[in-house]
């Protein structure tokens, strides 16, 4: 609860700093009105490509677990998850939804969670690689922005803790302190299934290669998506420079806030300011990004209310048909 209120305080402070001290509302609206609507529509449509790459990555990981799910249900699960990512005060809401959706195909919550967590791990790893390379290439600039190194440090520590949890007995020992035997055994079994499947996925070369490949394609799509938004706003920044700006900003957005609100706008003003972009233009960039995320989230909400099916294991379906015959 304290963490939640801390996030609210940080987001409110940053958005106040942006709207009161950095940006005039009239200038902000003027920038948005002058934006190229066709380029903005193109940028928005690139979310579909992102969902495609994400779905293909997830499908490949599931295939390594002998879980065969069609691509469209996985993309659909991502779309529904986007609603929970955007409108819930946590960044793992969408992951929880996808784990729950996949349970029907795997018959195991722990097995479902392992593919989702490995997928998230690969995505963050590629993002960190992009951000670290960008920081080293633009080292003099990166040194002037402490939030870059704070964000990188948080992300690296998180990945290291994740690997330690997977490849050590620390979590199992911690679970052993739970006093209720039945609860302790149930949690221990679930953790063992999750851990074993996660480690197994991380040790599968084919799954790892395909997972990293689609993660790279996804990050490339993200960078180009933001470059198109910049072009729509009339930025004169080369595409190559976005490979520094965007991964760095995404790492900064890992810092504790309510879905990046405030931090997204503040980081845009600081980062794009080094390229001569005014505060109002930079804030418009951030607000357009937020508006697109909200739109995707609303579409996910509509889909959540109207969908009738969730991912199924096609292999199990074949076996069921054979048994009927």
N, C-alpha and C positions, 0 to 999 in steps of 0.2 A: 504493500500500500504506500509506503514511504517512497519507494522507487517511482511509482506511478505519479505521485504528486510532484516529485522532483522533475520528471519528464515534462509535466504540464508547466511547471515554473520556467524551465529552460525554454520551451517552445514559445510561451507567452512573452518572455523577456526578449527573445530574438526577433519575434515578429513585430513587437513594439518598437525595437531599435530600428528595424527596416522601415516601417510605415511612418514613424514619427520623425526620425532623425536622418534617414537616407533618401526617402522617396516621396515625391509629391503625387498624390492620387491622380490629379489631372494629367500629369506627365505620363504616369503609368498607363492610364486608359488610352492616352494618345498613341503610345507605342503599340499597344495591342490592336487598336483600330487600324494602324498603318501596316500591320503584318500581312504577309501574302497568304491568303486563306487556302489556296491550292497546295502550297508547300506544307501548311499545317495539317491539312487532310492527309497528305502523303505521309507525314511523320506519324500521325495517328494510326494510319493503316499498317505501319511497320510493327505495331504491337501484334498483329496477326502472325507475322514472320517470327517474332519472339516466342509466341505460344507454340508455333510449329516446331522450332528448334528445342524448346523445353520439353514438349511432348515426345519428340524423337529420342531425346536423351533419357528420359524416364522409361520409355518403352525398351530401350536397349538394356538398361540396368535390370529391368524386370525379366527380360528374356534370359539373362544370365542366371536368374533365380528360377528358371523354368515356369515363369508366369507369363502367359501370352495374352496380352490385352490389345485390342484395337486402338489405333492412334486417336481417333476422334473422341472417345470417352475420356482419354487422358487429358486432351486439350480442354475438354469440357470441364473436367475437374479443376484444371488450372484456372479457367475463367471464373468458376464459382469461388475458388480460393482467393481470387483477386479482390472480391468483395470483402472478405474477412480481413485480408491484409490491409485494405485501405480504411475501412470503417470501424475496425476494432482497435483498441489501444495496445496492440501487441503485433510484432512482426512475424509471429509464427502461427497466427490464426489460419492462414491459408494452408500451411503445412499440416496442421491438425485436420483440416477438412479433407485434404488429399489422402492422408493416412486412413481416415474413416471411410472414405469412398473406396479405397483399394482393398479394404478388409474383405469385401465380398469375393474378390478374386483370389486372395491369398489364404483366406480362412484364418488369418492370424494378424492381430494388431501389431505384434512385434516385428513380424516379417514385412508388413507394409511400411512400418516406420523406418526400417533399415534402408530401403530403397530411396525413400524421401530424404533421409538424412545424408546418405552418400551423395545424392544428387545435389543437395544444398552445399555439402562440403566441397564438391568439385567446382561448383559455380563460384563460391567465395575464393577458392584457391586460385582460379584463373583471374578473377578480379584483382586479387592481391598482387599477382604476378604482373599484370598490366600496370597497376598503380605504382608498384615498386620500381619497375623499369622507367615509368614516366617520371617519377621523383628523382631518379638518378640522372636521367637525361636533362631534366630541368632543375638540377640541384640548387643553383643559386636562388631560383624562384621558390622552390620548395622550402628552403631554409627560412623564408620570411613568413611562412604560414604554419604555426605550431600545430594547428588542428590536423594537418596532414599526418604528422608523425604520431600524434595521439591516436588518431583513427587507425593507422597502420599497426600501432602497438596493440590496441585492443583486439583487432582482428587476428593478428598473429598469435597472441596469447590464447584467444578462443580456440583457434585451430590446434594449437599445441595441447591444450587441456582436453580437447576432443580426442586426439590421438592417444594421449596418456590414458584416458578412460577406456578406449578400445583395446589397447595393447598392454594393459596392466590389470591387476586384481583389486584396484583401489575401490571401485564402485561396489564390487561384490562384498568386500570387507565392510564397507559402510552400511550396506543393506543388512549385514549380519547383526547390527546393533538394534534392529527393529525388535521390540519386545514380544509382539504378538506372532506366534509361530506360523499360523496359517497365512497371515498376511505377508510375513517375511518370505515364506516359501513361494507364494504366488508371485511376488515381486521379483524374487531371485530367478525363477523360471523364465518370466517374461524378459528380464534383463539378459539372461544367458542366450535366449533365442535371438533377441535384437543384436547383441554384441557379436555372436557367432556369424550371423548373416551379414552384418556390416563389415567385419574383418574379412569374411569370405569374398564379398564384393570388391573390397579394396585390394585384394590379392589377385583378382582375376584380370589378367592383362587386357583381354579383349574388351571387357566391360569398362575398364579404366581408360583405355585409348579412345573408345567411342564416346564415353562420358566427357572426357576432356575436349575432344574434337567439337562436340555440339556446344560445350560451354564456351569455347573460343568463338564459334560462329555466333552464339548468342551475344557475347560481349561486343563483337564487331557490329552486329545489328543495333545494339544499344547506342554505341558511339555514333554511328551514321544517323540514327534516329535523332539524336540531339543536335548533330551538325545541321540536319535539315531544318530543325526548329530555329537554330541560329541564322540560317540563310533566310528563313521566312521573316525574321526580325531585322534583316539587313546587316548582320554582323559581317565584318571583313576578316574573318579568322579562317586560316587554312584547315582543311580536314585533319591533317596530321597533328595539329595542335589539340584537337579534341581528344586524341588518344592520350594526352596528358591531362586535360581538364576533367573529362567525364569519369575515368576510373578513380581519380583523386577525390572528386566530389562524392561519388558513391561510397567510398571508404569513409569519408567524413560523416556521411549520413548514417553510418553504423553507430555513431555516438548516441547516447540516450536522449531521445525526444519523442513526441507523439507523432509517429509516422513521418519524421523529418520536417514537420511544419516549423517554420522559423529558421531552422538550420539550413534548409534547402535554399531559401531566399538569401540569407546572410552569406553563405558560402558562394553563391552565384555572384553576388556583388563583389566579394573579395577576389575570387579567381578570375572572373572576366574583367575586373578592373585593371589587372596587369596587362590586358590586351587593349586598353583604351575604351572599353565599353562603359557607358554611364550607368549609374546606379538604377535609374528607372528602366533602362533596357535590360539590365541583368535581372532585376526583380521580375520583369515581364516574362523573361525566359523561364524563371522558376515557377511563376504562377500558371503559365501555360502548361508546363510539365505536370503540375499538381492537378489542373483542370482535366487533363487527359487521363490521369490516374483515377480521378473521381468518376469520369465517364465510363472507363473500363470497369470500375467497381460496381457502378449502377447496372451495367449490362450483366455483370456476374450475379448481381442480386436478382434481376429478372429471371435469369437462367436457373438460379437456385430455387425460385418459387415455381417454375414451370417444368423442370426436368422430371422425368419419370424413371430413369435408369441410371445406374452407376457402373463403373468398370467391372467386367466379368472376365474370368480366366477362360480363354477360348479352348485351351487344352482340356479343361475339366468339362466344358460343354460337349466336346467331341466324345469323351468317355461316357458321359451321361446318355448321349444318343446311341452309342454302341450297346450300352446295357439295356436300353429299351428294345433294341432290335433282337 
